C-alpha cells in the first residue's frame, strides 16, 4: 500500500467516523484535496484512488495542472485570494470559486465565464472572527452580497467558505464553527441553491464536521508537509 493511499484511507475513515458521531448521513461531507504546491503526478495518484475534488491557491500553477490532468475530468476549486487580474482565468478553468468576498470580483467572474461552460459555482468567504489580517466579508455583509450574486446568470451561489481564527482551546474553536453554521442555515432559508459549508482543515476536521461542515479542505494530512512552491 502506497503512502498516499494510506493517508487517503485514513482521512476517509476520519470523515466517516466524525459524520457518524455527529448523527449525519454518511455522504453528507465531501473531501476537497488541497493540492497547492504539489505536482500533477501526486494529484494523479490520488485521482486514481477515487478523489475527484481538488483545491488550488496559486493560479498559474493550477492552470498547468488542470491542463496536464484534463483527461481525468476532475473538479477544480479555486480557494486562494482573488484579485481582479485573476478572474478571467478562474472563470475559464475552474468549476468552483470558494473565496469570493467582493461584489466587484463576483461581477467579473460572471462577465468572464465562457458561454459554453455551466455557471461557476461560488462560495462567499466569511471572516467569521473579524480578523484584521484575513480576507472575507464580515457576517453582516453576507446576505447583501449573496443577494447580489443571485442576480448573476453565470454564477451559482452554493454556500460559504470559512477559515476561522486559530484558538487555543476547543470551546472557542467550536464557537466559531457554530456561528458559521448558523449563518449558513440562515442563507439556506433564503436561497434554494445553498448546500455547501466549506469549513475545517487537517487540524480541526472532526470538530468542523460536528458543527455542520459539508466540505473539509485537507492538504497536509493527504500529501504530507507542504511542497516548496516554485516561483511563477
Backbone as CSV, one residue per row, in Angstrom:
resi,resn,N_x,N_y,N_z,CA_x,CA_y,CA_z,C_x,C_y,C_z
1,UNK,0.839,-1.193,0.000,0.000,0.000,0.000,0.882,1.254,0.000
2,UNK,0.657,2.124,-0.943,1.473,3.326,-1.018,1.146,4.275,0.135
3,UNK,2.075,5.205,0.387,1.881,6.164,1.472,0.661,7.042,1.222
4,UNK,0.456,7.495,-0.004,-0.678,8.366,-0.262,-2.000,7.611,-0.140
5,UNK,-1.987,6.318,-0.472,-3.204,5.523,-0.295,-3.523,5.377,1.187
6,UNK,-2.509,5.153,2.016,-2.722,5.065,3.462,-3.304,6.368,4.002
7,UNK,-2.732,7.478,3.559,-3.208,8.780,4.028,-4.654,9.027,3.590
8,UNK,-4.948,8.709,2.337,-6.290,8.904,1.787,-7.320,8.079,2.551
9,UNK,-6.990,6.821,2.806,-7.934,5.962,3.521,-8.109,6.407,4.969
10,UNK,-7.038,6.908,5.589,-7.139,7.414,6.960,-8.068,8.623,7.026
11,UNK,-7.933,9.545,6.060,-8.801,10.710,6.023,-10.251,10.307,5.771
12,UNK,-10.460,9.394,4.848,-11.820,8.925,4.574,-12.447,8.295,5.813
13,UNK,-11.666,7.487,6.518,-12.161,6.873,7.753,-12.492,7.943,8.783
14,UNK,-11.638,8.977,8.882,-11.885,10.054,9.826,-13.143,10.815,9.513
15,UNK,-13.393,11.059,8.233,-14.625,11.751,7.828,-15.844,10.900,8.152
16,UNK,-15.774,9.613,7.844,-16.900,8.730,8.134,-17.182,8.674,9.633
17,UNK,-16.133,8.557,10.436,-16.310,8.477,11.883,-16.920,9.762,12.437
18,UNK,-16.383,10.898,12.016,-16.899,12.172,12.505,-18.337,12.396,12.067
19,UNK,-18.660,11.993,10.845,-20.021,12.145,10.336,-20.992,11.267,11.118
20,UNK,-20.580,10.032,11.384,-21.418,9.115,12.173,-21.601,9.628,13.595
21,UNK,-20.523,10.097,14.206,-20.596,10.622,15.570,-21.526,11.834,15.663
22,UNK,-21.631,12.585,14.563,-22.495,13.768,14.545,-23.926,13.423,14.118
23,UNK,-24.193,12.127,13.940,-25.525,11.652,13.527,-25.966,12.289,12.213
24,UNK,-25.034,12.327,11.285,-25.322,12.881,9.971,-25.240,11.781,8.921
25,UNK,-25.895,11.955,7.758,-25.825,10.943,6.698,-24.385,10.703,6.241
26,UNK,-24.101,9.485,5.835,-22.740,9.076,5.515,-22.117,9.918,4.401
27,UNK,-22.913,10.303,3.401,-22.397,11.040,2.240,-22.554,12.553,2.404
28,UNK,-22.740,13.018,3.611,-23.048,14.426,3.862,-21.827,15.337,3.770
29,UNK,-20.626,14.767,3.870,-19.406,15.574,3.921,-18.460,15.148,2.789
30,UNK,-18.001,16.130,2.014,-17.097,15.872,0.898,-15.669,16.268,1.266
31,UNK,-14.734,15.585,0.646,-13.316,15.876,0.839,-12.803,16.710,-0.331
32,UNK,-12.244,17.870,-0.017,-11.537,18.672,-1.012,-10.043,18.520,-0.739
33,UNK,-9.335,17.941,-1.696,-7.895,17.753,-1.550,-7.183,19.058,-1.905
34,UNK,-6.532,19.662,-0.917,-5.824,20.922,-1.141,-4.439,20.579,-1.682
35,UNK,-4.279,20.806,-2.975,-3.116,20.271,-3.680,-2.106,21.333,-4.092
36,UNK,-2.225,22.527,-3.559,-1.278,23.593,-3.908,0.152,23.151,-3.592
37,UNK,1.049,23.517,-4.473,2.491,23.238,-4.445,2.846,21.803,-4.836
38,UNK,1.860,20.919,-4.950,2.180,19.530,-5.279,2.074,19.295,-6.781
39,UNK,2.979,18.504,-7.345,2.996,18.288,-8.791,1.816,17.447,-9.266
40,UNK,1.540,17.535,-10.552,0.396,16.846,-11.146,0.443,15.341,-10.906
41,UNK,1.647,14.772,-10.855,1.761,13.320,-10.671,1.169,12.877,-9.334
42,UNK,1.362,13.696,-8.304,0.792,13.372,-6.990,-0.733,13.427,-7.032
43,UNK,-1.254,14.402,-7.759,-2.706,14.523,-7.880,-3.274,13.345,-8.665
44,UNK,-2.534,12.922,-9.683,-2.978,11.774,-10.467,-3.050,10.519,-9.602
45,UNK,-2.072,10.338,-8.732,-2.093,9.188,-7.821,-3.357,9.198,-6.970
46,UNK,-3.719,10.382,-6.465,-4.904,10.494,-5.621,-6.179,10.304,-6.445
47,UNK,-6.189,10.834,-7.656,-7.343,10.654,-8.529,-7.551,9.183,-8.859
48,UNK,-6.449,8.441,-9.021,-6.550,7.007,-9.301,-7.197,6.244,-8.145
49,UNK,-7.149,6.826,-6.952,-7.781,6.212,-5.781,-9.236,6.622,-5.635
50,UNK,-9.689,7.539,-6.485,-11.096,7.928,-6.464,-11.382,9.362,-6.059
51,UNK,-10.353,10.141,-5.722,-10.577,11.532,-5.339,-10.858,12.382,-6.582
52,UNK,-11.925,13.178,-6.539,-12.314,13.973,-7.707,-12.162,15.470,-7.496
53,UNK,-12.249,15.947,-6.257,-12.257,17.382,-5.971,-10.876,17.841,-5.509
54,UNK,-10.347,18.870,-6.174,-9.034,19.404,-5.831,-9.113,20.918,-5.683
55,UNK,-8.452,21.430,-4.637,-8.444,22.854,-4.356,-7.064,23.446,-4.567
56,UNK,-7.014,24.569,-5.281,-5.742,25.212,-5.610,-5.766,26.686,-5.202
57,UNK,-4.594,27.185,-4.771,-4.447,28.578,-4.366,-3.688,29.427,-5.375
58,UNK,-2.770,28.809,-6.095,-1.867,29.551,-6.970,-2.273,29.340,-8.424
59,UNK,-2.689,30.414,-9.075,-3.410,30.312,-10.333,-2.587,29.691,-11.459
60,UNK,-1.402,30.216,-11.731,-0.624,29.688,-12.857,-0.231,28.229,-12.646
61,UNK,0.142,27.906,-11.420,0.461,26.516,-11.089,-0.754,25.619,-11.323
62,UNK,-1.920,26.110,-10.906,-3.154,25.329,-11.058,-3.499,25.101,-12.521
63,UNK,-3.381,26.134,-13.342,-3.728,26.014,-14.759,-2.867,24.940,-15.430
64,UNK,-1.598,24.893,-15.085,-0.713,23.870,-15.648,-1.183,22.471,-15.254
65,UNK,-1.606,22.319,-14.001,-2.079,21.004,-13.549,-3.419,20.640,-14.198
66,UNK,-4.295,21.626,-14.306,-5.594,21.381,-14.938,-5.398,20.895,-16.366
67,UNK,-4.482,21.519,-17.082,-4.208,21.113,-18.462,-3.567,19.726,-18.503
68,UNK,-2.645,19.467,-17.591,-1.936,18.188,-17.569,-2.863,17.020,-17.247
69,UNK,-3.910,17.282,-16.452,-4.799,16.218,-15.978,-6.196,16.299,-16.591
70,UNK,-6.331,17.013,-17.700,-7.658,17.303,-18.241,-8.442,16.051,-18.627
71,UNK,-7.747,14.976,-18.972,-8.474,13.767,-19.383,-9.165,13.077,-18.210
72,UNK,-8.830,13.469,-16.983,-9.421,12.844,-15.790,-10.754,13.466,-15.392
73,UNK,-11.096,14.611,-16.002,-12.364,15.294,-15.698,-12.544,15.536,-14.200
74,UNK,-11.526,16.130,-13.598,-11.563,16.433,-12.175,-12.345,17.715,-11.924
75,UNK,-12.742,17.904,-10.673,-13.480,19.105,-10.275,-12.500,20.041,-9.569
76,UNK,-12.277,21.215,-10.136,-11.259,22.138,-9.636,-11.896,23.306,-8.904
77,UNK,-11.405,23.550,-7.678,-11.890,24.631,-6.831,-10.770,25.640,-6.619
78,UNK,-11.032,26.915,-6.889,-10.054,27.933,-6.538,-10.364,28.410,-5.120
79,UNK,-9.359,28.337,-4.227,-9.589,28.646,-2.815,-8.674,29.747,-2.294
80,UNK,-7.882,30.340,-3.174,-6.979,31.411,-2.759,-7.611,32.782,-2.921
81,UNK,-6.931,33.823,-2.459,-7.425,35.192,-2.646,-7.613,35.495,-4.135
82,UNK,-8.678,36.204,-4.454,-8.984,36.511,-5.852,-8.791,37.998,-6.111
83,UNK,-7.767,38.329,-6.893,-7.583,39.695,-7.363,-8.225,39.839,-8.745
84,UNK,-8.461,41.083,-9.131,-9.140,41.351,-10.400,-8.416,40.744,-11.590
85,UNK,-7.083,40.717,-11.541,-6.336,40.194,-12.688,-6.368,38.670,-12.779
86,UNK,-7.010,38.014,-11.829,-7.117,36.559,-11.847,-8.481,36.061,-12.315
87,UNK,-9.460,36.943,-12.367,-10.837,36.477,-12.554,-11.066,35.801,-13.897
88,UNK,-10.447,36.299,-14.952,-10.698,35.715,-16.277,-10.270,34.245,-16.319
89,UNK,-9.090,33.946,-15.812,-8.610,32.560,-15.832,-9.383,31.680,-14.857
90,UNK,-9.739,32.215,-13.697,-10.545,31.426,-12.762,-11.888,31.083,-13.395
91,UNK,-12.502,32.063,-14.038,-13.794,31.835,-14.693,-13.686,30.810,-15.815
92,UNK,-12.540,30.752,-16.470,-12.374,29.864,-17.622,-11.967,28.445,-17.251
93,UNK,-11.194,28.283,-16.165,-10.584,26.989,-15.886,-11.188,26.233,-14.707
94,UNK,-11.901,26.897,-13.837,-12.378,26.261,-12.602,-13.879,26.002,-12.619
95,UNK,-14.284,25.002,-11.834,-15.704,24.728,-11.625,-16.260,25.492,-10.432
96,UNK,-15.364,25.793,-9.488,-15.761,26.482,-8.263,-14.781,27.609,-7.948
97,UNK,-15.322,28.687,-7.385,-14.515,29.728,-6.754,-15.045,29.885,-5.334
98,UNK,-14.254,29.419,-4.368,-14.725,29.384,-2.984,-14.410,30.650,-2.198
99,UNK,-13.625,31.553,-2.771,-13.109,32.672,-1.981,-13.597,34.032,-2.487
100,UNK,-14.869,34.088,-2.884,-15.456,35.347,-3.345,-15.800,36.205,-2.127
101,UNK,-15.268,37.411,-2.095,-15.523,38.267,-0.922,-15.848,39.718,-1.292
102,UNK,-16.074,39.977,-2.605,-16.420,41.329,-3.030,-17.350,41.253,-4.232
103,UNK,-18.275,42.189,-4.296,-19.205,42.237,-5.423,-18.451,42.444,-6.736
104,UNK,-17.417,43.278,-6.720,-16.633,43.526,-7.926,-16.072,42.234,-8.499
105,UNK,-15.562,41.368,-7.627,-14.996,40.094,-8.068,-16.089,39.184,-8.608
106,UNK,-17.222,39.126,-7.931,-18.335,38.301,-8.404,-18.783,38.741,-9.794
107,UNK,-18.880,40.039,-10.006,-19.321,40.555,-11.307,-18.319,40.196,-12.404
108,UNK,-17.038,40.326,-12.120,-16.023,39.978,-13.114,-16.068,38.485,-13.441
109,UNK,-16.224,37.639,-12.437,-16.320,36.199,-12.681,-17.533,35.883,-13.548
110,UNK,-18.638,36.538,-13.263,-19.850,36.329,-14.059,-19.652,36.776,-15.498
111,UNK,-19.126,37.968,-15.670,-18.979,38.524,-17.013,-17.953,37.755,-17.844
112,UNK,-16.979,37.133,-17.189,-15.906,36.450,-17.898,-16.083,34.937,-17.979
113,UNK,-17.158,34.403,-17.419,-17.429,32.974,-17.514,-17.795,32.626,-18.956
114,UNK,-17.064,31.720,-19.607,-17.366,31.374,-21.002,-18.788,30.823,-21.162
115,UNK,-19.419,31.177,-22.272,-20.804,30.781,-22.508,-20.979,29.282,-22.662
116,UNK,-19.914,28.578,-23.057,-20.038,27.137,-23.284,-19.842,26.320,-22.009
117,UNK,-19.629,26.998,-20.882,-19.474,26.303,-19.611,-20.714,26.530,-18.745
118,UNK,-21.009,25.585,-17.847,-22.122,25.813,-16.916,-21.782,26.943,-15.960
119,UNK,-22.759,27.480,-15.251,-22.466,28.551,-14.290,-21.362,28.146,-13.312
120,UNK,-20.539,29.125,-12.959,-19.458,28.900,-11.995,-20.043,28.804,-10.594
121,UNK,-19.759,27.723,-9.893,-20.196,27.584,-8.509,-19.351,28.488,-7.618
122,UNK,-19.991,29.255,-6.752,-19.233,30.155,-5.891,-19.664,30.011,-4.441
123,UNK,-18.702,30.213,-3.566,-18.942,30.347,-2.137,-18.465,31.727,-1.698
124,UNK,-19.146,32.298,-0.757,-18.725,33.559,-0.158,-17.763,33.239,0.974
125,UNK,-16.568,33.826,0.923,-15.623,33.644,2.017,-15.981,34.595,3.148
126,UNK,-16.129,34.032,4.343,-16.557,34.820,5.503,-15.427,34.900,6.517
127,UNK,-15.152,36.104,6.960,-14.179,36.334,8.040,-14.955,36.225,9.350
128,UNK,-15.175,34.985,9.769,-16.127,34.716,10.850,-15.673,35.295,12.188
129,UNK,-14.363,35.489,12.371,-13.844,36.018,13.627,-13.332,37.460,13.500
130,UNK,-13.666,38.106,12.377,-13.306,39.515,12.157,-11.817,39.785,12.371
131,UNK,-10.986,38.928,11.797,-9.540,39.109,11.903,-9.065,40.162,10.895
132,UNK,-8.273,41.096,11.356,-7.832,42.197,10.502,-6.954,41.725,9.352
133,UNK,-6.220,40.654,9.537,-5.271,40.195,8.515,-5.852,39.143,7.580
134,UNK,-7.130,38.836,7.712,-7.708,37.745,6.935,-8.746,38.269,5.947
135,UNK,-8.780,37.658,4.772,-9.765,38.019,3.756,-11.141,37.503,4.166
136,UNK,-12.153,37.982,3.461,-13.514,37.530,3.724,-14.407,38.660,4.184
137,UNK,-15.702,38.494,3.945,-16.667,39.505,4.366,-17.029,39.286,5.832
138,UNK,-17.427,40.341,6.496,-17.927,40.199,7.853,-19.335,39.633,7.808
139,UNK,-19.772,39.089,8.915,-21.056,38.399,8.972,-22.198,39.258,8.444
140,UNK,-22.211,40.529,8.816,-23.319,41.406,8.461,-23.423,41.649,6.959
141,UNK,-22.346,41.428,6.226,-22.343,41.706,4.782,-22.624,40.478,3.922
142,UNK,-22.825,39.318,4.544,-23.009,38.088,3.772,-24.315,38.117,2.972
143,UNK,-25.418,38.423,3.612,-26.705,38.392,2.919,-26.769,39.406,1.776
144,UNK,-26.345,40.664,1.969,-26.349,41.589,0.823,-25.506,41.100,-0.353
145,UNK,-24.336,40.531,-0.076,-23.504,40.009,-1.161,-24.171,38.809,-1.821
146,UNK,-24.770,37.940,-1.023,-25.474,36.769,-1.569,-26.616,37.201,-2.479
147,UNK,-27.369,38.198,-2.069,-28.483,38.686,-2.884,-27.990,39.224,-4.222
148,UNK,-26.848,39.889,-4.200,-26.285,40.414,-5.441,-25.803,39.290,-6.354
149,UNK,-25.143,38.297,-5.773,-24.634,37.175,-6.566,-25.779,36.412,-7.224
150,UNK,-26.898,36.303,-6.522,-28.049,35.583,-7.064,-28.552,36.181,-8.377
151,UNK,-28.244,37.421,-8.623,-28.714,38.092,-9.839,-27.845,37.788,-11.060
152,UNK,-26.689,37.178,-10.845,-25.773,36.903,-11.953,-26.110,35.556,-12.600
153,UNK,-26.330,35.562,-13.910,-26.753,34.358,-14.615,-25.648,33.326,-14.770
154,UNK,-24.377,33.773,-14.747,-23.271,32.857,-14.989,-22.614,32.374,-13.694
155,UNK,-23.236,32.691,-12.570,-22.765,32.217,-11.270,-23.876,31.441,-10.580
156,UNK,-23.469,30.457,-9.781,-24.425,29.731,-8.941,-23.917,29.769,-7.510
157,UNK,-24.629,30.461,-6.651,-24.225,30.567,-5.255,-24.486,29.246,-4.546
158,UNK,-23.433,28.666,-3.970,-23.550,27.357,-3.326,-23.437,27.422,-1.805
159,UNK,-22.782,28.468,-1.260,-22.680,28.499,0.194,-21.570,29.382,0.690
160,UNK,-20.925,28.930,1.770,-19.921,29.723,2.472,-18.618,28.957,2.607
161,UNK,-17.527,29.711,2.624,-16.210,29.157,2.939,-15.672,29.886,4.165
162,UNK,-15.252,29.112,5.148,-14.840,29.658,6.442,-13.405,29.262,6.765
163,UNK,-12.596,30.251,7.170,-11.286,29.977,7.759,-11.266,30.687,9.111
164,UNK,-11.619,29.979,10.190,-11.706,30.638,11.495,-10.332,30.974,12.067
165,UNK,-10.338,31.801,13.082,-9.100,32.082,13.815,-8.614,30.800,14.493
166,UNK,-7.324,30.721,14.720,-6.774,29.577,15.452,-6.909,29.831,16.944
167,UNK,-7.721,29.036,17.593,-7.970,29.207,19.021,-7.152,28.194,19.820
168,UNK,-6.846,28.571,21.043,-6.041,27.703,21.894,-6.840,26.569,22.516
169,UNK,-8.156,26.691,22.511,-8.969,25.628,23.115,-10.138,25.280,22.201
170,UNK,-10.624,24.068,22.384,-11.667,23.534,21.510,-12.978,24.284,21.658
171,UNK,-13.265,24.792,22.845,-14.523,25.508,23.070,-14.619,26.752,22.193
172,UNK,-13.542,27.531,22.137,-13.544,28.734,21.312,-13.585,28.381,19.824
173,UNK,-12.873,27.305,19.449,-12.890,26.873,18.051,-14.305,26.445,17.651
174,UNK,-14.952,25.710,18.538,-16.318,25.259,18.274,-17.276,26.441,18.163
175,UNK,-17.037,27.495,18.946,-17.908,28.673,18.885,-17.844,29.312,17.498
176,UNK,-16.660,29.395,16.914,-16.530,29.926,15.551,-17.322,29.076,14.565
177,UNK,-17.218,27.766,14.701,-17.929,26.865,13.804,-19.445,26.978,13.994
178,UNK,-19.890,27.113,15.225,-21.331,27.251,15.484,-21.891,28.503,14.833
179,UNK,-21.162,29.617,14.958,-21.619,30.864,14.342,-21.635,30.754,12.825
180,UNK,-20.646,30.074,12.272,-20.607,29.869,10.827,-21.789,29.025,10.363
181,UNK,-22.097,27.979,11.123,-23.205,27.106,10.737,-24.549,27.833,10.834
182,UNK,-24.703,28.677,11.837,-25.933,29.458,11.962,-26.104,30.399,10.769
183,UNK,-25.004,31.001,10.336,-25.029,31.873,9.167,-25.381,31.079,7.914
184,UNK,-24.818,29.901,7.807,-25.106,29.007,6.679,-26.587,28.622,6.641
185,UNK,-27.140,28.295,7.786,-28.558,27.937,7.843,-29.446,29.114,7.464
186,UNK,-29.063,30.302,7.875,-29.802,31.498,7.503,-29.800,31.684,5.990
187,UNK,-28.637,31.428,5.383,-28.521,31.535,3.929,-29.387,30.471,3.244
188,UNK,-29.387,29.261,3.792,-30.217,28.192,3.232,-31.700,28.548,3.261
189,UNK,-32.116,29.233,4.295,-33.522,29.620,4.415,-33.932,30.659,3.377
190,UNK,-32.964,31.359,2.833,-33.258,32.431,1.882,-33.056,32.030,0.426
191,UNK,-32.153,31.077,0.173,-31.799,30.739,-1.206,-31.789,29.229,-1.395
192,UNK,-32.441,28.747,-2.446,-32.593,27.309,-2.676,-31.286,26.616,-3.038
193,UNK,-30.352,27.345,-3.611,-29.135,26.712,-4.144,-28.080,26.419,-3.086
194,UNK,-28.295,26.821,-1.843,-27.261,26.717,-0.811,-27.168,25.288,-0.278
195,UNK,-25.980,24.679,-0.462,-25.786,23.310,0.028,-24.365,23.044,0.504
196,UNK,-23.532,24.093,0.576,-22.109,23.880,0.863,-21.624,24.799,1.977
197,UNK,-21.102,24.180,3.031,-20.391,24.902,4.082,-18.976,24.346,4.103
198,UNK,-18.077,25.042,3.437,-16.681,24.613,3.315,-15.937,25.083,4.562
199,UNK,-15.638,24.140,5.446,-15.136,24.513,6.780,-14.419,23.329,7.398
200,UNK,-13.222,23.563,7.879,-12.452,22.510,8.529,-11.264,22.085,7.689
201,UNK,-10.104,21.995,8.353,-8.879,21.567,7.694,-8.260,20.431,8.495
202,UNK,-7.019,20.114,8.230,-6.400,18.934,8.832,-6.531,18.922,10.357
203,UNK,-6.259,20.039,11.004,-6.195,20.058,12.464,-7.560,20.056,13.142
204,UNK,-8.595,20.520,12.438,-9.897,20.674,13.105,-11.042,20.034,12.318
205,UNK,-10.711,19.066,11.485,-11.698,18.441,10.612,-12.881,17.853,11.365
206,UNK,-12.618,17.063,12.383,-13.700,16.389,13.111,-14.608,17.393,13.808
207,UNK,-14.031,18.431,14.388,-14.825,19.447,15.076,-15.691,20.212,14.078
208,UNK,-15.147,20.499,12.912,-15.919,21.187,11.879,-17.101,20.335,11.412
209,UNK,-16.866,19.055,11.227,-17.952,18.155,10.816,-19.021,18.078,11.904
210,UNK,-18.586,18.026,13.140,-19.534,18.004,14.262,-20.465,19.211,14.221
211,UNK,-19.956,20.330,13.729,-20.734,21.563,13.731,-21.227,21.967,12.340
212,UNK,-21.373,20.991,11.450,-22.142,21.221,10.243,-21.397,21.375,8.936
213,UNK,-20.074,21.235,8.922,-19.348,21.354,7.662,-19.832,20.310,6.659
214,UNK,-19.922,20.707,5.387,-20.256,19.761,4.327,-19.064,19.496,3.409
215,UNK,-17.974,20.260,3.604,-16.776,20.051,2.800,-15.551,20.426,3.622
216,UNK,-14.643,19.476,3.804,-13.412,19.747,4.544,-12.260,19.858,3.559
217,UNK,-11.373,20.813,3.808,-10.259,21.107,2.908,-8.976,20.553,3.540
218,UNK,-8.485,19.452,2.977,-7.379,18.738,3.599,-6.170,18.721,2.667
219,UNK,-5.035,19.194,3.166,-3.805,19.175,2.396,-2.718,18.364,3.061
220,UNK,-2.239,18.829,4.207,-1.104,18.202,4.879,-1.338,16.729,5.185
221,UNK,-2.522,16.391,5.697,-2.794,15.005,6.069,-2.848,14.079,4.859
222,UNK,-3.103,14.637,3.674,-3.126,13.828,2.458,-1.749,13.711,1.807
223,UNK,-1.082,14.840,1.688,0.151,14.893,0.895,1.431,14.921,1.738
224,UNK,1.303,15.239,3.015,2.479,15.409,3.844,2.812,16.884,3.987
225,UNK,3.963,17.182,4.564,4.355,18.569,4.719,4.443,19.252,3.359
226,UNK,4.025,20.508,3.339,3.844,21.211,2.081,5.127,21.248,1.239
227,UNK,4.912,20.966,-0.031,5.982,21.002,-1.014,6.387,22.455,-1.240
228,UNK,7.648,22.703,-1.527,8.103,24.072,-1.808,7.623,24.484,-3.185
229,UNK,6.936,25.617,-3.231,6.390,26.085,-4.498,7.479,26.761,-5.317
230,UNK,7.511,26.417,-6.591,8.445,27.073,-7.496,7.926,28.475,-7.803
231,UNK,8.849,29.419,-8.021,8.444,30.771,-8.357,7.722,30.778,-9.696
232,UNK,6.745,31.704,-9.815,5.952,31.783,-11.034,6.100,33.148,-11.659
